[in-house]
Amino acid sequence: MTSTEPTAEKTCDSCRQDFGAMPLALNMLREVAGIMNNPTKMFEEMAGVIRNPASMLTLGERFFSRRPEPGPSSVQSGAIEYPLIAQGSVERVLAFTTDEKIFLKGLPDNPYFSSHGVLVDFQHNPLTGMFSRLSFPIKGVDVGDSNLWPPVQPEPFEEPELHELHANKNGYSKQAYFFDGGDSSLVTVGPSLPKIIRLKRGGAQFWVGSNGVITQGTGRYKGARGIAAYNGSANFETWPVEQEKQFEMLSKGFKALVSAYFKLVPGPDVVEPGNRT
């Protein structure tokens, strides 16, 4: 029997090429929709072209840019709820990013990251009345392991075995997100795994990936149950070699962006709140 695997592989390569082009078309459509739905912006663009015909080139570049222009033209501007990717009639899906200022505190005996942030949508538009408070204790966490990466995983990927080395030296963090000016909130706790790499141009890129279980909620999220996932990153223009100097730099504060993804069921739809201790 002739194997179909080479054909499937070729098809997947073709799909990847098609998918690679999709963001360009989607960005163009979003930009056009934003202009058509905003008469003020439409007239501003027309006036700009009349004053300077060369600006048409800049407009074209924005249409095909891989990174959409921030601002209210985004179709999803201001959205944090995504009902089309919920499972079942009562599940709620929330997704957003937090713009954080983080400090390393408690040195040397009880080090922890402490964060205050404001919520923004995926186009970095501020979300009014929404903010965050996060804490990640690192006492007992093998900080040196954050520079090390897991080994290559064996195939088949849909079956065991797996190698968790350098992906299992995690700590635990708690997150609190506030909505409606603080009248509603969601609080979670769960494992967090930090990773960092040095960059060829200098400096470093820092990530923390977390999973959270909802422990409590207030306002419209009172009694909610569900889980959340978080991915945060920060970029450092310089990164010292000595850990002591790294900690000193982190203690002065740094900016980070943390994306959050919740899947939850509201309190009124929960029969029993679980084995709370």
C-alpha positions, 0 to 999 in steps of 0.5 A: 500500500502506498503511504500518504504521509509524504502527500500529507506533509506537503499539504501541511507545508502548503497550509503553513504558507497559507496561514502565514499570509492570513495575518496580513489579510486580516490586518488589512481588513481590520484597518479598513473596517476601523477607518470605515466605522470611524468617519473622523478617522476616514476624513483625517486619512483623506485629508492627509493624502490630499495634503501629502500624496506620499502618505498613501504609501504609509497607509499601505504599509499599515494595511500590510503590517504584521502588528496592527496599529494600536487604538480604537480601530481594532475590531476587538478593542475593549473586549475581555469576554470571548463567548464563541470559544466557551464550552457549554452554555454557562462557561465564560471565557475572559482574556486580557493583558496586564501592564505591570510594574514589578519589584523584587522585594524581601531580600535576602531572607524572603524574596518575592516579586510584587506587582501592580498593574492595569488591564489592557486589551490585546491592542494595548488599549487601557480597560477602564476600572480594571487592575491587578495585584500579583505576588510570586515568592521565590524563596526555595525556588531554584533560581539557577534552573531558570537559565536551563531548558528541558531536553528535546521531547520524543515522538509520538507527541500524543503519547508518553514518555516525556522528559520534565527536567528543567520544567519542574523547578517551579514556585507558586504565585497568587493573582488578583484581578479587579473589575468594575472599579474594584467592585468585582474580582477574581483571585487565583493561586497555582504553580509558576515557572520562570525562564530567562535567556541572554540575547545576542544583542545584549540583555535578556528576555524573561518569562514566567508561565503560571496556572491558577485555580480560582479561589474566590471572587466578588461582585459579578464573579462571586462564587465563580469556579474555574482555572486560568493561565498566565504568560508574562514577559519582560525585556532587559537591555542589560543583564549582569552576570552575578546573581547579586547584581541581577537581584539588585537590578530587579529590586529597582523595578521593571516593566512586564506584560502578562496575558491572562486567560480564564475559563470559568463558571459563574457562581449562580451556575455552580451547584456545590462550591467544592471542598473548601478548607 
